Amino acid sequence: MSTTPRLTALVADDEPDIRELLVTLFTLDGWDVLEAADGEVALSIARASIPDVAIVDIRMPKLDGYSTTRALRADPITAAMKIVILTASVRDSERDRALEAGADLYLRKPFGGRELAARVRALCGHA
């Protein structure tokens, strides 16, 4: 029996198919997974559960990924959480804005499941 604690990921994406894919991917990789369809819900879940990593889409209703990332960084409860921006945008300016907002990693859709899981595990120190 392993004594290594399970990691927890928060998946925040307004696209149900992408959210389901990410939940499945991380669950199969041994993570506990929380999910949100918008930035406001993501912030609420993050503050209540303090996951190891938040995987955030840029384009979401109510609160976009940039604002969600800035709010997570500004809150002492979630400031140290790892944040991955996962987006379909191919503009370098979007990547720059995400990193300036406080994202630790910026990845583009479509993504390879194994690579994504490995990169997020490495980011969380569990490679």
PyMOL commands that set and color helices and strands:
alter all, ss='L'
color gray80, all
select helices_A, chain A and resi 16-28+39-49+65-74+92-101+113-123
alter helices_A, ss='H'
color red, helices_A
select strands_A, chain A and resi 8-12+32-36+53-56+82-87+105-108
alter strands_A, ss='S'
color yellow, strands_A
deselect
rebuild
show_as cartoon
